[in-house]
Amino acid sequence: MTVDFTTRGTVSVLIRRGLLTNEQADWARASAEHRGVPLLQELIQSSLVDRTDAARAFAEAAGLDFV
């Protein structure tokens, strides 16, 4: 499974904001790879992060405004 730059950036934003720990991110990466799903999908489906928080972090990582 390849993790693109925006996904890595999104995870970094979530960690920096205190919404996700490094350990949770590591677990989600392994689980996403095992299941063959995108990392952000795994974070949301496993209830590690809220969908809105993930969208805000994704926008910030991509340099976009969240509206």
C-alpha positions, -999 to +999 in steps of 0.1 A: +000+000+000+013+034-009+006+064+013+006+096-006+020+129+006-014+144+015-023+114+036+010+116+055+004+153+060-031+147+072-019+122+098+008+147+109-019+174+113-041+150+134-012+141+156-001+177+160-036+187+170-037+159+196-065+141+178-044+110+171-014+095+188+017+080+170+007+046+183-029+049+169-015+061+136+009+031+134-020+007+143-042+022+116-015+020+090-010-017+097-047-023+098-053-004+065-026-023+048-039-056+060-074-048+049-064-031+017-082+002+024-069+038+024-054+050+057-079+078+062-108+054+056-094+031+083-090+060+107-126+070+103-141+035+102-122+025+133-135+056+151-100+069+158-109+102+142-141+120+134-149+125+097-150+163+101-117+164+119-102+142+092-116+166+065-102+196+083-068+180+087-068+169+050-076+205+039-049+219+061-023+194+048-033+203+012-031+240+019-068+245+014-094+263+035-121+241+051-156+255+046 
